Amino acid sequence: MRIQPAPDTSYPIRQQVLNRMHPPIIRRLLPSDAPVYRALMLEAYSLEPEAFTSSAAERECLPIEWWLKRVAAEPEAHERVFGAFLGYDLLGVAGLSFEQRERTRHKATLFGMYVRPAARGRGIAKALVQEILGQACGSQITEVVQLTVTESNLAAVRLYANCGFIPFGTEPFAVKLGDGFLNKVHMWRRVSERVAD
């Protein structure tokens, strides 16, 4: 089954939504959220191509089943995506992928972090990272969460460092973008370690 091209998500987020005093609700995305998740991620790949290994063109042609699998409702799904909502507006997402092989089951990977530009600077990214870490801790077998971040994305590197992630290496020429290359910083942290707010 093929789906139509993603709806235009370039509309401005309603200002009254952003001006609300209460924090966004962070919850796991479900299959019913697949269309809005797809639209948000296609926006992410288009607006922030240097932040992702995948391109908008590559992901836009994927069938809806691929997106549905990412937001499967099964309690033990090995990939889970969490979203930040204000009302019905999805402002940001982050995913957690649990390793399945016997000798690496103690690891999980944070992936696909994105917050819409108009919603940045409001603590949404930090809340999503904290939710990911809480989910990893709740798995009872996960000891480590890893991630990669583009070296030149200093705001993201700072966010992850403030959430307790430690760099353990830089992969040169990790992603080709146009005629240039981007380096990726590999970071990790123990899920059991507490980080001061």
N, C-alpha and C positions, 0 to 999 in steps of 0.2 A: 504494500500500500504506500503510495506517495502522497505527500502533503503539499499544499500550496506554499508559495514563497512566504517567508515570515512577514507578519504585518509590520508596518513602519512603526518602530519604537522610538523614533527620534523626537516624539512629542515631548514638550517640557513636562516634568513632574509637576502636578498641581501644587502651587505654592502653599495653599492651605494645608496640604498633606505634610509638607516639610516643616511647617510652622507648628505642628502639633507638639505639645510639651512631652507627651509620653514617648518612651523609647519604642523602636519597632519590635514587632513580635518575630522571634526567630523560631522557625519550625521546619521539620523535615518536609521536603517536597514529595508529593504523591503523584501517581499517574495522571490525575486530573490537572496537575500543574505543568505537564509536559509541554503544551503549546507556549505558555508564557515563559517557561525556562528556556526553551529553544530560541524564542525571540530575543530574550535578554542576552543569551550567549552569542547569538549572531551579531548583536549590537557590540558586544565585548570584542569579538574577533575583528570587527570592522574598525572600531574606534581605537583599540589598543593592540594593534597587531604585534608590537614588540613584546607584549606580555605573555603571549600564548604560542605554543608550539604548533597548534592547528590553525588553519586559515578559515576565514568565513566561507570561501568557496568550497573548501573541503568538507566542512560540516553542514553547509546548507543542503547538499545533495544527499545527506544521510536519511534513510527512511525513518518515519515516526517511531518504529519499533526500537531503534537505537536510543532515542531520547526516553522512551518509556522504560527501557531497561535501566537507564541511569537513575530514574526516580521510582523504581519498583517499591512496592509497599511491604514486601516481606521483611519481617523483623531481622532476619539473618542475611539480608542482601549484602554482597561484598562491596557494593558501591552505594553510598548514601549522599544525597545532596540536601543542603539546608539553605533556606532563604530568609531574608529579612523583609518583612511586610509592614507597611503602614496602610491600614485599611486593606484595599484590594491591590495596592501597588507593590510589585516586587521590586525592591530597590537594590538588592545584592544577593549573591550566592557564594557558597563554597562547598566543595565536595570532600568526602573521605573515602578512600579505597583501602580495604583491608587485604593484606597479602593472604594468599590461599595455600601456598606451598608449606609443607611441614616445618622446614627449617627457617622459614622467614615469616611465620604466622604472628610473630611478636611485633611486626612492623605494619604501619599504615602510612598512607600518603595523602597529604592535603593537596587538592587539585582544584582548578577552575575557580579561583577567587576573583570576584568582580563586584564592584559597587558602582552604580551609575554616577556619572560625574556630578550631577546636581545634588546628589545625596552624600557626597564625600565630606569629611571633616566633622562628622556627627557621631563617630564612634561605632559605626555599623560594621566596618571591617574587623575591628577588635572584637566586637560581640560575636561575629561569625567564627573567628579563630577560637574564641573561648568555647563556643558551642562544639566545634570540631574536637577540641581537646577533651571536653567533657564526655562526648560520645566515645572517643578512643579509650578514655579511662573506664567508662562503663562496660567496655567489651570484656574486661577481666583477663584477656590474654595479650592485649596490645600493650607493649612496653615503650614503643618509640613511634613518634610521628615525624615523617620526613617531608620535605618539599623542595622545589626548585623555584628560583625567582631570577628574573633578568637582572644582571649585575647593575645596569644603569638605572633601574627603577628604585631609586634611593628611598622613596617614601615606603614602598613595600618592604624593602630590606629592613628599614627602621621598625616598621610595624611588627614584623616577625621577631626581630631581636628583642623588642619590648615585651613580646609574649613568651620569651624564654628560648627561642630557637637560636642555635649556635651554628655558624658556618663551618663546614668541614672540607670544603674544596670548591674550586671554580672550574667549570667545564668550558674551555675556550671553543669558539666556533660551534656552539651547541645548536644554534638555529640560524638558518639562512633567511634573510629578509631583504628582498630586492637584490642589490649588488653587494650588500654588506652582511656581516655576521654578528650575532649576539652571543655574549657569554652568559652562562647560567650559574648562579651560586647555589650550591647544595647545602641545605640546613637541616638540622634535626633537633629534637628535644625529647627527654623522657616525659611520659605523660604523668608520672607520679610527682614530679617536681612542682612546687608552688612558686608562683611569680608574684611579686608585689604589684599592686594596682597603681 
